[in-house]
Amino acid sequence: MPQLNTSTWFITIISSLATLFILFQLKISTQTFPSPPSPKIFTTQEVKNPWELKWTKIYLPLSSPQQ
């Protein structure tokens, strides 16, 4: 039975891998990706609450001595 000649397998596998690598690089480099979203600027509106307009009295806790 004749022996299998494996002397060319190394160069065949290496050249196949190099070709696949180059083809994938070319395929990926031609893809266009969407641009990242730009930040949206919101204007905040000041809402006046009724309790912001009034002065509120700060009471002492019940455990404090009365003066």
N, C-alpha and C positions, 0 to 999 in steps of 0.2 A: 504494500500500500504506500503510495507516495506521501511525503510529508507536506503539510500546509506551509506555504511560504508566507511568513508574517513580517518580512523585512520592510514592507511598504506600509504597514498598518499605522505606524507612528506618524509618519508624515501625512497620511490621509486623514487621520483623526485631528491632528493639529491644524491642518489647513481647513478642514470642515468647521472646527470651532472658531477659527479666525474669521472665516467667511460669515458664519452666523452672527458673530459679535459685530462685525462691520455692518451687516444688513440691519440688525436691530438698532444700532446707533444711528444709522441713516433714517430709519423709520421714526425713531423717537425725536430726532432733531427737526424733522419737518412738521411735527405736530404743533398746533397753536393752542395755547392754554388761555383761558379767560383771565382778564386782568383782575387783580384783587379789588374788592368793593371799596369805593371811596367813602370816607366817613361823612355821615349826614349831620349837618349842623342844625340843632334845634334851638329855637329861642324860648327861653323859659319866661313864663308870665308870672308876675308877682300877684299872688292872691292874698288879699287882705282878709284875715279872719276877724270876727268880732272880738275874740279874746286877745288879739295882738294889739288892738287899739286901746284897750282898757288896762289900767294898772291893777294887778292882782296882789292882794295882801298875802304875805307868807306867814302862816301861823306856826307858832311853836308847837312842838310835840306835847302831848298831854303829860308826859313824865317830867317835863321841865318845870322848875319852880315858878310860880306866878310872881310877877313884879308889880 
